[in-house]
Amino acid sequence: MDTRRITLIIVAFALVVSATALWEAQGDERDGDTATNVVAANGAQAGSDAPQKKKGGGFLHALKAPFKAVGRLFGRGDDDGKLARMTEKDAARFESAAVMRVEDRDNTRPTVPEGDGTARGYLERGRALLQEGNLNDAIAELSRAVSLDPRLSQAHSLLAVAYDQKGLHERAQDSYKHAIDANENDPQALNNLGYSLYLSGNYRSAVDRLKRAARLAPADARILNNLALAQVRLGKYDDAYRNFARADGEFNGHTNVAALLVRVGREDKAIQHLEAARRLQPDSQNVLRQLAELYDRGGDREKADAARQALQAADAKQALASSEER
């Protein structure tokens, strides 16, 4: 076996191991902010109101780009078999490599409408391209929309989302501000700017924008959850609980704050929120399981055993209810 092939095998193996480690560390297989994903796992809506692109699993997403790079680095199949260096052009293609899409009856590619030369037409094309994950073309279409109609708040807002997804956060925040200038009473534009500021670590400014959004749309769960996430980053857990509770009810408010407190090592405070959640839903298996674990870690074996006994009783109750339904 020649040296080139051995080297290729070693590098490919290393990439598989690295991608697997990334997948395991990622845990929930979602992109984006970890705290957002924690509350999303509890069913909370959070983040921007951008159209969501559909894509394959996190593991395949992590693997696809590295193997494309290996193919380019070690030869292209139609060359002379010599080692090929990655050029700047190759690197640009690598950085913008598309994620894998699984298409079936329930997961179809969005239809990109034909343009009609109007600002609204470019807006709708940009929206569809953004949903498809085609960021460069979405930016081009949305840029045309805002150049034709600078007062089109939605186009500015979606353009900002596309910039955020490209990692161009300063451009994104400029576009969000243009959206707000176009319509200062647009709660979604304020929400999107607030969430972008949150992602970039500017938590105080994020809270300011998200509070304004919440005043304009007091029943919008996404805005309230984003506000709570930013308040958690500032250590304002009581304020965060109130907004989580406004968004999804007291039980979810307590469990969301508890999950985020555990992440920063505040397990004593997390236990208080989980105990409050248990009082609201005594048979919640998830709450009982977490309490048993946290009591154990805190050395309170008596409470841990009582929580496990309650969990066993809740499991038996659920099993009985399931059998009666059948």
C-alpha angles and dihedrals in degrees: 000000000000125000093249093058093045090051091049092052092049093049093045090050091050090051092051091051092047093048091048090051090049091051093049093047091048089057102178094049093230127124124231137038114002095218090052089052091049093058091039087059086061090054098261121145111230140153129046125332091240120139106268118236118222119231144157128271124303094249094056090043090054093048103044102069097046093054091049087054092050090052091054095042097052103036141304106238093243096061130084094274094257123135109274121210119222109251127205088259090054091049091052090053091047093052092051097041109145121243120243115270124204111207124193139133093296098037111050131166111260115249113247107217122227113260119247097191094253128117090246091051092053089046093056093045090049091049092052093046091049091052088050090053094244094137100170094052091041090055091049093051095044091047088056089050094054093043089056095042114018089182093062098112096184092056092052090048095050091044087055091050090053091050090049091053089050089053092248094130098163092054089045093054091048090054092047089053090050088052090053092046088054091050116006090185095057104117093192092055089051090046093051093048091047092051091047090052088048092053091050091052097252093129101162093053089044091055091049093053094041093050089054090049091049091052089054094044107023094171097049106117094195093056093046093049092049090050090051092050091053091047090052089056088055091049093249095136097159091054089046091052092052092053094044087051092049089052102045110001135274096286093055090042091059096043093048093051091044092054092050092046090054089054091060096042097255093132095151091058091042089056090055091055093045091050089052089049090050091054088056095045110018094182098050103135093197093054093045091049092051093046092051091052095046093046088052092050090049092051096247098132094167093059091041091055091047091051091050091050090051089048092053090050091049091049091051091047091052092047090051092049091050092050092049090052090055 
